[in-house]
Amino acid sequence: MSRDTPRHADDGTEIPPVVASRRVFDGKMIGVRVDTLRAADGASYEREVVEYGQAVVLVPVDAEGRLLLVRQYRHPAGAWLLELPAGGVDARDASPDGAAQRELREETGHRGTLRRIGGMFLAPGYSTEYQHVYAASDLVEDPLEADADEDLRLERLTLDEALAAVDRGEIRDAKSIAALLMFVRQDSAVTDR
């Protein structure tokens, strides 16, 4: 099938074919391309696409039922944000599961039993990034050195405290909020709230 042949989604709707694509940036963490698509009426339009790949987000729960979060400076936001541990799946990892265990160790100093509880596109309007969400339990101290450019501060909150932090706007990144929602819907019984 050629690149400009229409494809269809599971529900039968046409997926606009890409008729041209050009690279505009290749960086350390992301790439950017501009795709030209053809609409069903024959008109064409462009979309900028940030290429990132896959990532993982973790909801680690310690033996006391507290969630392990990290506070770190996020330059694009210009602020220190309280977040769930997360990171990209890269060449060091054989799979999202491997990346999840590595990120858990790097960012919280623990390893644990992982269970995938969901997944999501971070910002499908402009990015290819897909995030796998894991609950982590049975935590055991087993630190890995964090990346040199990360300054992480571990914080432990009950589930209710974490949800209140969302309400106050203290937890304000989309991945942490969405992962907490997935956790509440699937795993809240493991915490004392």
Secondary structure as GFF3:
##gff-version 3
##sequence-region A 1 193
A	DSSP	beta_strand	7	8	.	.	.	ID=ss1
A	DSSP	beta_strand	14	15	.	.	.	ID=ss2
A	DSSP	beta_strand	18	26	.	.	.	ID=ss3
A	DSSP	beta_strand	31	38	.	.	.	ID=ss4
A	DSSP	beta_strand	44	51	.	.	.	ID=ss5
A	DSSP	beta_strand	54	60	.	.	.	ID=ss6
A	DSSP	beta_strand	67	74	.	.	.	ID=ss7
A	DSSP	three_ten_helix	75	77	.	.	.	ID=ss8
A	DSSP	beta_strand	79	83	.	.	.	ID=ss9
A	DSSP	beta_strand	86	88	.	.	.	ID=ss10
A	DSSP	alpha_helix	96	108	.	.	.	ID=ss11
A	DSSP	beta_strand	110	121	.	.	.	ID=ss12
A	DSSP	beta_strand	130	141	.	.	.	ID=ss13
A	DSSP	beta_strand	153	157	.	.	.	ID=ss14
A	DSSP	alpha_helix	159	168	.	.	.	ID=ss15
A	DSSP	alpha_helix	174	187	.	.	.	ID=ss16
A	DSSP	three_ten_helix	188	190	.	.	.	ID=ss17
###
